[in-house]
């Protein structure tokens, strides 16, 4: 066989090396140029020998099989007049060497659409595409996505030159256009670096990153650390914050606008940039701007540096106008009819009960007040024993005034034109216990202090001792009678803020002896012998990051690093339900303000979830953030949920449809806390960038930036009438802001928000009070029903600033 092979080789057969690559050789009697022309057009694939497990190609066996099947005749010879015979057909490409099937289907659809039938048929045969797989229409967006994914492997040095030209052009532009056009530097830098990594130019990519990373904005510092960790092509497909931007390189993007970096630019600035790219023929930058950046053009004067800076910072750029066009029902729901609810007149001072509010225990505990306004002492383990106040006077005239105010508040919600329909969100019907609690709160509001810039609230500070660096969260019940603290040691501690003890329910053997029809049945159910000032809840296996009381104080919600959410009974002081849905740590869990039937959670998996207490599976999953969801709160009407994220954005979600109806950008760091105003129209956010931003959710616009804090801000709270906003954080200071003045300054007479470009966003004149502490970072703030401000935090031996 070897001799036969040599004879054929001398006759002019094409030789192949073992790797399947064609090898050039001289063919006697054949014109070399003519042969070389056919040699370039030849495309042939070899298949492995049937009896071999390896992928080596055996030319001798392939030749002998062909001679045995067709004979060594002139018409079947490999060459006929110096060219290949039509009887030899290319063998199919191995399936392992084919691209992704979805890409092939998209390309096949593209060829058919442009009437390239023969090419489409050849692709179908070679790629083994079946008729079943070709059913359905491929969107044009998918075709464009696939075509744009094949990045041209440009000279790696051209990336540095192109970006340098773009930077110089922006720096030498007129100031009126410089800042708007300059927004493009960050996304172009990221995409150029990702392209270099994708094309495996590791050294050039490293040099490009080192040279230009120092020129980016300071709030991209965390992003640069994550971007610098992507140094190889396989890193692009790993889980990282830049995965949405690298999808276009990996051909996994579906043309969704959510994967495009958004820049808002005036028409004049956009024309200037376009003209520069065309004149300089910077194809690299042009392709990035055209395929991976969405430039929203508006007619008007270009924005200045300040106007751009206050809305920049989000990982994917600014919010589009389309993101904030959906109507939002931000009004409050109509208050329930409470006129027939019987409240003990002596209970107007507040029951202060730490048990679920019922007519029976309200009457029993009528002599205790709910506002712990006096100084408190602390135990060595952080225990708190407040000293009760003795002022319990009330007059008939004040009772009558309280009833009048109560009725007025009840009527307020009926005429709110921005309130959602009562049937829009299936809310549970209020129980008698819930109505009684609301009635007591409304009656007690008649006795609260009216606050203003000239009349600041009293502040009661509770210091947690010997717990430095292990306190994760602090939360009060609505009436201020209970305070809960979550620790990194996986424990939850609950203190009574009144002299009343925290009792446990009697065992089942004793409950059967209680008369169920008695008026004070719930009081009889509690065991007086078990009363304690402090209760400890154990069950989590990781730090407790969030806690929240139900409106009736009968249950407590907690979330932890152990990926679970637990519902605790404050009657038995035990865990009654464990909700498992998140696969990573859960940062926040909060109750709905209506009845405590719904609750929401947010975590490291970049989602927020809506739950019902009687269902172990979430009702809604809100997905859209690009990083951890770190802040969460219900709207006062329970129809919406607001979330904040490490991607430096704030979103508003519709609980009914599950869609995002507002996207607000402007933070330069992780969003830590969110708070709605009492009327439901305004949303306040704060985070590690030390800023407090105020948003108008009717249009998603930024109203003001409060910037006096010097360290991350952890907690926010509104006074009961909504006139004062209190904030506290790591800088060990409580600050008070005139929120009434803020809304007057930024709203026009018609009630519409003034455009951000025409108002002063930094409102330094709104600060009306500063109250520093003794090295105590503020972890929790809460206004009682009488407008006493409660604050708490752990004492630090060494202040870390």
ZAMARGU-4260 file (C-alpha; in steps of 0.2 Angstrom, whole numbers, plus 5000, padded with zeros to 4 digits):
<rodrens>
0) 5000/5000/5000 | 5015/5011/5003 | 5021/5009/4986 | 5004/5012/4978 | 5003/5028/4989
5) 5020/5034/4982 | 5014/5031/4964 | 4999/5041/4967 | 5009/5055/4975 | 5021/5055/4960
10) 5005/5057/4948 | 5000/5073/4957 | 4988/5069/4971 | 4985/5082/4984 | 4994/5078/5000
15) 4987/5081/5018 | 4996/5082/5034 | 4989/5073/5049 | 4981/5089/5056 | 4970/5090/5041
20) 4978/5105/5034 | 4982/5106/5015 | 5001/5105/5010 | 5008/5113/4995 | 5018/5103/4982
25) 5024/5103/4964 | 5013/5093/4952 | 5022/5087/4936 | 5014/5092/4920 | 5002/5105/4928
30) 5003/5123/4926 | 5009/5129/4944 | 4999/5146/4944 | 4983/5137/4937 | 4985/5124/4951
35) 4988/5137/4964 | 4972/5145/4959 | 4962/5129/4961 | 4971/5125/4977 | 4965/5141/4985
40) 4947/5138/4981 | 4947/5120/4988 | 4938/5117/5004 | 4938/5099/5010 | 4935/5091/5027
45) 4941/5075/5032 | 4933/5063/5045 | 4942/5051/5057 | 4944/5033/5052 | 4929/5023/5058
50) 4940/5011/5067 | 4950/5024/5076 | 4945/5032/5093 | 4957/5047/5090 | 4955/5062/5079
55) 4969/5058/5067 | 4966/5058/5049 | 4973/5044/5038 | 4975/5049/5020 | 4980/5032/5014
60) 4964/5023/5021 | 4953/5037/5014 | 4961/5035/4996 | 4960/5016/4996 | 4941/5017/5001
65) 4938/5029/4987 | 4946/5018/4974 | 4937/5003/4981 | 4920/5011/4979 | 4922/5020/4963
70) 4937/5012/4954 | 4952/5020/4948 | 4945/5026/4931 | 4949/5042/4922 | 4932/5050/4926
75) 4934/5046/4944 | 4952/5051/4946 | 4955/5065/4958 | 4961/5077/4945 | 4952/5079/4928
80) 4961/5092/4917 | 4970/5099/4931 | 4955/5102/4942 | 4944/5093/4955 | 4930/5082/4948
85) 4912/5086/4953 | 4910/5068/4959 | 4919/5072/4975 | 4908/5082/4988 | 4914/5090/5004
90) 4911/5080/5019 | 4900/5087/5033 | 4908/5097/5047 | 4909/5088/5063 | 4896/5094/5076
95) 4909/5098/5089 | 4916/5111/5077 | 4900/5120/5073 | 4895/5137/5081 | 4881/5139/5093
100) 4865/5132/5085 | 4855/5148/5089 | 4868/5158/5079 | 4866/5147/5064 | 4847/5148/5064
105) 4849/5167/5065 | 4861/5167/5050 | 4850/5155/5040 | 4835/5166/5043 | 4846/5181/5037
110) 4851/5172/5021 | 4833/5167/5017 | 4826/5185/5020 | 4839/5192/5007 | 4834/5178/4994
115) 4851/5169/4996 | 4842/5152/4994 | 4857/5142/4988 | 4869/5148/5002 | 4855/5146/5015
120) 4852/5128/5008 | 4871/5124/5009 | 4871/5131/5027 | 4856/5120/5032 | 4864/5105/5025
125) 4882/5108/5033 | 4875/5113/5050 | 4862/5099/5051 | 4848/5111/5053 | 4831/5102/5053
130) 4814/5108/5047 | 4807/5108/5065 | 4821/5120/5071 | 4818/5132/5057 | 4800/5135/5062
135) 4796/5152/5069 | 4802/5170/5064 | 4819/5176/5070 | 4817/5195/5076 | 4828/5207/5067
140) 4836/5212/5084 | 4843/5195/5086 | 4851/5196/5068 | 4859/5212/5072 | 4865/5206/5089
145) 4873/5191/5081 | 4881/5201/5067 | 4888/5214/5080 | 4895/5200/5091 | 4909/5196/5078
150) 4921/5209/5084 | 4934/5213/5071 | 4951/5209/5078 | 4958/5226/5075 | 4976/5230/5079
155) 4977/5231/5098 | 4987/5247/5097 | 4973/5256/5088 | 4962/5255/5104 | 4974/5266/5113
160) 4976/5278/5099 | 4957/5279/5096 | 4953/5282/5115 | 4967/5295/5116 | 4960/5305/5101
165) 4942/5304/5109 | 4949/5310/5126 | 4959/5325/5118 | 4944/5330/5107 | 4933/5331/5123
170) 4945/5340/5133 | 4947/5353/5119 | 4929/5355/5116 | 4919/5371/5121 | 4913/5370/5139
175) 4895/5371/5134 | 4897/5353/5125 | 4912/5346/5135 | 4902/5338/5149 | 4888/5331/5139
180) 4900/5323/5127 | 4912/5318/5141 | 4899/5305/5147 | 4904/5294/5133 | 4922/5291/5140
185) 4917/5278/5153 | 4907/5266/5143 | 4919/5267/5128 | 4934/5263/5140 | 4924/5248/5147
190) 4919/5241/5130 | 4937/5244/5122 | 4945/5234/5137 | 4932/5220/5136 | 4936/5219/5117
195) 4954/5218/5120 | 4951/5204/5133 | 4939/5195/5121 | 4952/5195/5107 | 4965/5188/5119
200) 4976/5204/5118 | 4980/5202/5137 | 4996/5212/5137 | 4989/5227/5127 | 4973/5226/5137
205) 4983/5227/5153 | 4992/5242/5147 | 4976/5251/5141 | 4968/5248/5158 | 4983/5255/5167
210) 4984/5270/5156 | 4966/5276/5156 | 4958/5269/5172 | 4966/5283/5182 | 4956/5296/5171
215) 4939/5289/5176 | 4927/5297/5189 | 4930/5293/5207 | 4913/5284/5209 | 4919/5271/5197
220) 4932/5265/5209 | 4923/5249/5214 | 4919/5246/5195 | 4937/5247/5190 | 4942/5234/5203
225) 4929/5222/5196 | 4934/5226/5178 | 4953/5224/5182 | 4949/5206/5188 | 4943/5202/5170
230) 4960/5197/5161 | 4955/5182/5151 | 4942/5178/5138 | 4934/5165/5149 | 4931/5178/5163
235) 4919/5187/5152 | 4906/5172/5154 | 4909/5171/5173 | 4897/5179/5185 | 4902/5197/5187
240) 4894/5215/5186 | 4900/5218/5168 | 4891/5202/5162 | 4877/5213/5154 | 4890/5223/5144
245) 4900/5208/5139 | 4885/5198/5132 | 4886/5207/5115 | 4904/5200/5113 | 4898/5182/5118
250) 4883/5182/5106 | 4871/5180/5121 | 4863/5197/5120 | 4846/5197/5113 | 4846/5215/5108
255) 4837/5221/5124 | 4839/5239/5128 | 4843/5234/5146 | 4860/5229/5140 | 4864/5246/5133
260) 4873/5260/5142 | 4861/5275/5142 | 4867/5293/5139 | 4856/5308/5138 | 4863/5322/5126
265) 4857/5337/5117 | 4855/5337/5099 | 4870/5349/5096 | 4882/5339/5107 | 4877/5323/5098
270) 4880/5331/5081 | 4897/5337/5087 | 4902/5320/5092 | 4895/5312/5077 | 4905/5324/5065
275) 4921/5321/5075 | 4920/5302/5073 | 4916/5303/5055 | 4930/5315/5051 | 4943/5305/5061
280) 4936/5288/5054 | 4937/5281/5072 | 4928/5265/5067 | 4932/5257/5084 | 4923/5271/5093
285) 4909/5272/5080 | 4904/5254/5082 | 4904/5255/5101 | 4893/5271/5101 | 4881/5263/5087
290) 4879/5246/5094 | 4882/5246/5113 | 4877/5264/5119 | 4859/5271/5118 | 4861/5290/5116
295) 4844/5298/5120 | 4844/5315/5111 | 4834/5329/5117 | 4830/5347/5110 | 4837/5361/5121
300) 4852/5369/5129 | 4866/5356/5134 | 4867/5353/5152 | 4881/5359/5163 | 4893/5349/5174
305) 4882/5350/5190 | 4866/5345/5181 | 4875/5330/5174 | 4884/5325/5190 | 4868/5324/5201
310) 4860/5311/5190 | 4876/5301/5185 | 4883/5286/5194 | 4872/5272/5189 | 4881/5257/5182
315) 4871/5257/5166 | 4870/5276/5164 | 4855/5288/5166 | 4837/5283/5166 | 4828/5285/5149
320) 4812/5296/5149 | 4803/5280/5144 | 4807/5272/5160 | 4797/5285/5170 | 4782/5287/5159
325) 4770/5275/5167 | 4757/5282/5178 | 4760/5279/5197 | 4746/5280/5209 | 4755/5288/5223
330) 4740/5294/5233 | 4735/5286/5250 | 4720/5273/5251 | 4704/5278/5260 | 4705/5276/5279
335) 4694/5263/5286 | 4678/5268/5295 | 4683/5269/5313 | 4669/5279/5321 | 4661/5264/5328
340) 4677/5257/5336 | 4676/5258/5355 | 4691/5265/5363 | 4693/5267/5382 | 4694/5286/5386
345) 4708/5283/5398 | 4718/5274/5385 | 4721/5290/5376 | 4737/5291/5385 | 4743/5275/5376
350) 4742/5258/5382 | 4760/5254/5380 | 4757/5236/5379 | 4769/5225/5371 | 4756/5212/5368
355) 4745/5212/5353 | 4732/5226/5355 | 4715/5220/5360 | 4701/5229/5369 | 4704/5218/5385
360) 4722/5221/5387 | 4720/5240/5382 | 4709/5242/5397 | 4720/5232/5408 | 4735/5242/5404
365) 4727/5259/5402 | 4738/5268/5414 | 4754/5266/5405 | 4761/5278/5392 | 4768/5273/5375
370) 4781/5286/5373 | 4798/5282/5382 | 4804/5300/5383 | 4814/5300/5398 | 4833/5295/5399
375) 4837/5276/5400 | 4850/5266/5408 | 4859/5252/5400 | 4865/5235/5406 | 4882/5228/5402
380) 4875/5217/5388 | 4865/5231/5380 | 4850/5229/5391 | 4839/5245/5392 | 4828/5249/5407
385) 4819/5266/5403 | 4812/5276/5417 | 4793/5279/5415 | 4786/5296/5414 | 4772/5301/5426
390) 4762/5314/5416 | 4745/5306/5413 | 4734/5321/5413 | 4720/5323/5400 | 4705/5334/5399
395) 4688/5332/5391 | 4691/5346/5379 | 4707/5337/5372 | 4697/5321/5370 | 4684/5330/5359
400) 4698/5338/5349 | 4706/5321/5346 | 4690/5315/5340 | 4688/5329/5328 | 4705/5327/5321
405) 4702/5308/5319 | 4687/5311/5309 | 4696/5324/5298 | 4710/5312/5294 | 4698/5299/5290
410) 4690/5310/5277 | 4707/5315/5269 | 4710/5299/5260 | 4693/5299/5252 | 4696/5313/5240
415) 4714/5309/5235 | 4713/5309/5215 | 4730/5300/5215 | 4725/5286/5226 | 4724/5268/5217
420) 4707/5260/5215 | 4703/5250/5231 | 4702/5234/5221 | 4718/5236/5212 | 4728/5227/5225
425) 4720/5213/5234 | 4723/5219/5252 | 4717/5209/5267 | 4702/5216/5277 | 4707/5224/5293
430) 4703/5215/5308 | 4695/5222/5324 | 4713/5222/5332 | 4720/5232/5317 | 4706/5245/5318
435) 4708/5247/5336 | 4726/5250/5334 | 4723/5263/5321 | 4710/5272/5331 | 4722/5273/5346
440) 4735/5280/5335 | 4723/5293/5327 | 4716/5298/5344 | 4734/5300/5352 | 4739/5311/5337
445) 4729/5325/5345 | 4742/5326/5359 | 4757/5325/5349 | 4769/5340/5348 | 4768/5351/5332
450) 4786/5352/5325 | 4794/5366/5315 | 4811/5374/5311 | 4808/5384/5327 | 4801/5370/5338
455) 4813/5354/5336 | 4808/5337/5344 | 4815/5330/5360 | 4827/5316/5356 | 4829/5300/5367
460) 4846/5291/5364 | 4847/5273/5368 | 4865/5267/5369 | 4870/5249/5366 | 4885/5244/5377
465) 4898/5231/5374 | 4891/5226/5357 | 4903/5236/5346 | 4905/5229/5328 | 4891/5216/5330
470) 4875/5227/5329 | 4868/5225/5311 | 4851/5233/5313 | 4839/5242/5325 | 4820/5243/5323
475) 4806/5250/5334 | 4787/5245/5334 | 4776/5259/5327 | 4771/5265/5344 | 4788/5264/5351
480) 4785/5252/5365 | 4797/5238/5358 | 4814/5239/5351 | 4823/5225/5342 | 4841/5223/5338
485) 4849/5211/5325 | 4867/5205/5329 | 4881/5197/5318 | 4881/5183/5331 | 4864/5177/5323
490) 4853/5182/5338 | 4839/5194/5339 | 4836/5204/5355 | 4819/5213/5359 | 4817/5225/5374
495) 4802/5232/5381 | 4803/5251/5381 | 4789/5253/5395 | 4788/5245/5412 | 4777/5231/5405
500) 4785/5214/5404 | 4786/5203/5389 | 4775/5188/5393 | 4774/5171/5385 | 4758/5162/5381
505) 4752/5148/5393 | 4755/5130/5388 | 4741/5121/5379 | 4737/5111/5395 | 4732/5128/5403
510) 4724/5136/5388 | 4710/5123/5387 | 4704/5129/5404 | 4701/5147/5398 | 4684/5153/5393
515) 4685/5157/5375 | 4670/5169/5376 | 4677/5180/5389 | 4681/5198/5384 | 4699/5197/5391
520) 4703/5180/5383 | 4719/5186/5376 | 4725/5193/5392 | 4721/5177/5401 | 4731/5167/5388
525) 4747/5176/5394 | 4757/5169/5408 | 4761/5182/5421 | 4775/5172/5428 | 4785/5173/5412
530) 4787/5192/5411 | 4804/5198/5406 | 4811/5214/5401 | 4822/5206/5387 | 4819/5192/5375
535) 4831/5183/5364 | 4827/5174/5348 | 4838/5161/5341 | 4837/5152/5325 | 4847/5160/5311
540) 4864/5153/5307 | 4871/5169/5301 | 4871/5188/5304 | 4854/5195/5305 | 4853/5210/5293
545) 4835/5216/5294 | 4820/5215/5306 | 4803/5222/5306 | 4787/5222/5317 | 4770/5218/5310
550) 4758/5233/5312 | 4749/5224/5327 | 4765/5219/5335 | 4760/5200/5336 | 4774/5194/5324
555) 4792/5199/5319 | 4801/5197/5302 | 4820/5194/5301 | 4832/5190/5287 | 4849/5184/5287
560) 4865/5179/5278 | 4859/5161/5279 | 4848/5165/5264 | 4832/5162/5275 | 4818/5174/5281
565) 4810/5169/5297 | 4793/5174/5305 | 4793/5175/5324 | 4778/5174/5335 | 4779/5188/5349
570) 4766/5177/5359 | 4776/5161/5360 | 4793/5170/5356 | 4797/5156/5344 | 4800/5154/5325
575) 4784/5149/5317 | 4789/5150/5298 | 4805/5149/5288 | 4803/5156/5270 | 4816/5149/5258
580) 4817/5157/5241 | 4833/5167/5240 | 4849/5157/5236 | 4861/5170/5243 | 4861/5182/5259
585) 4845/5192/5261 | 4849/5210/5265 | 4831/5216/5269 | 4814/5210/5274 | 4799/5222/5277
590) 4781/5221/5281 | 4767/5229/5271 | 4759/5243/5281 | 4742/5236/5278 | 4738/5222/5290
595) 4755/5213/5289 | 4749/5200/5277 | 4761/5204/5263 | 4780/5206/5265 | 4795/5209/5254
600) 4813/5204/5254 | 4829/5208/5244 | 4846/5200/5243 | 4862/5197/5235 | 4854/5188/5220
605) 4849/5205/5213 | 4831/5202/5215 | 4817/5208/5227 | 4802/5197/5231 | 4784/5199/5236
610) 4778/5186/5248 | 4762/5182/5258 | 4763/5176/5275 | 4752/5161/5272 | 4762/5155/5256
615) 4779/5148/5256 | 4783/5153/5238 | 4785/5171/5233 | 4771/5180/5223 | 4782/5191/5213
620) 4800/5192/5209 | 4806/5209/5204 | 4822/5207/5193 | 4831/5222/5185 | 4845/5228/5196
625) 4863/5224/5190 | 4869/5221/5208 | 4864/5217/5225 | 4847/5224/5231 | 4852/5232/5247
630) 4837/5243/5252 | 4818/5240/5252 | 4802/5248/5257 | 4783/5247/5254 | 4774/5262/5248
635) 4761/5268/5260 | 4747/5262/5249 | 4755/5245/5248 | 4753/5245/5229 | 4772/5248/5225
640) 4789/5243/5232 | 4804/5254/5231 | 4821/5246/5230 | 4839/5252/5231 | 4855/5243/5225
645) 4873/5242/5224 | 4872/5247/5206 | 4868/5264/5213 | 4850/5265/5206 | 4833/5266/5214
650) 4818/5258/5207 | 4800/5258/5210 | 4790/5241/5206 | 4772/5239/5203 | 4766/5224/5215
655) 4751/5221/5203 | 4760/5219/5186 | 4778/5215/5193 | 4785/5228/5181 | 4797/5242/5185
660) 4788/5259/5184 | 4802/5271/5190 | 4821/5271/5188 | 4830/5285/5197 | 4849/5288/5196
665) 4861/5299/5205 | 4869/5290/5219 | 4888/5287/5218 | 4888/5272/5230 | 4877/5258/5237
670) 4859/5263/5242 | 4857/5258/5260 | 4840/5265/5266 | 4824/5271/5258 | 4809/5280/5265
675) 4792/5287/5258 | 4785/5303/5264 | 4769/5302/5274 | 4758/5308/5259 | 4766/5295/5247
680) 4773/5306/5234 | 4791/5308/5239 | 4804/5295/5241 | 4820/5298/5251 | 4836/5288/5248
685) 4853/5287/5257 | 4868/5277/5256 | 4887/5275/5258 | 4890/5291/5247 | 4885/5301/5262
690) 4871/5309/5251 | 4852/5310/5255 | 4842/5312/5239 | 4824/5316/5237 | 4814/5310/5222
695) 4797/5315/5216 | 4789/5298/5211 | 4775/5306/5201 | 4789/5309/5187 | 4804/5301/5194
700) 4813/5317/5195 | 4827/5322/5208 | 4821/5336/5219 | 4835/5339/5231 | 4852/5333/5237
705) 4856/5334/5256 | 4874/5333/5258 | 4879/5338/5276 | 4884/5320/5282 | 4902/5316/5281
710) 4900/5297/5283 | 4888/5284/5276 | 4870/5287/5281 | 4861/5272/5288 | 4843/5277/5294
715) 4829/5290/5290 | 4813/5294/5298 | 4799/5307/5296 | 4790/5316/5310 | 4772/5311/5311
720) 4765/5325/5302 | 4779/5324/5289 | 4786/5341/5292 | 4804/5336/5298 | 4815/5323/5291
725) 4828/5315/5303 | 4844/5306/5297 | 4858/5297/5306 | 4873/5287/5301 | 4891/5282/5303
730) 4897/5300/5307 | 4889/5299/5325 | 4877/5313/5322 | 4858/5315/5321 | 4853/5329/5308
735) 4836/5337/5306 | 4829/5344/5289 | 4815/5355/5285 | 4805/5344/5273 | 4791/5356/5272
740) 4802/5370/5266 | 4810/5358/5253 | 4794/5354/5245 | 4789/5372/5244 | 4805/5376/5236
745) 4805/5363/5222 | 4787/5362/5218 | 4778/5375/5207 | 4761/5382/5210 | 4753/5369/5199
750) 4761/5355/5209 | 4773/5349/5196 | 4791/5346/5199 | 4803/5359/5192 | 4815/5353/5180
755) 4832/5348/5187 | 4841/5360/5176 | 4832/5375/5182 | 4833/5373/5201 | 4847/5372/5214
760) 4848/5354/5220 | 4860/5356/5234 | 4849/5363/5248 | 4861/5368/5262 | 4848/5380/5270
765) 4836/5365/5274 | 4847/5359/5289 | 4838/5365/5305 | 4847/5354/5318 | 4863/5344/5322
770) 4865/5333/5337 | 4881/5324/5339 | 4883/5309/5350 | 4898/5302/5360 | 4906/5290/5347
775) 4889/5282/5344 | 4885/5278/5326 | 4866/5280/5323 | 4859/5263/5317 | 4840/5267/5320
780) 4828/5282/5321 | 4810/5282/5325 | 4797/5296/5329 | 4784/5290/5341 | 4766/5295/5340
785) 4769/5311/5350 | 4784/5316/5339 | 4797/5311/5351 | 4813/5305/5342 | 4820/5289/5347
790) 4838/5285/5342 | 4850/5270/5345 | 4867/5263/5341 | 4882/5254/5348 | 4895/5264/5358
795) 4912/5263/5350 | 4928/5264/5360 | 4938/5271/5346 | 4929/5281/5333 | 4933/5276/5316
800) 4932/5290/5304
</rodrens>
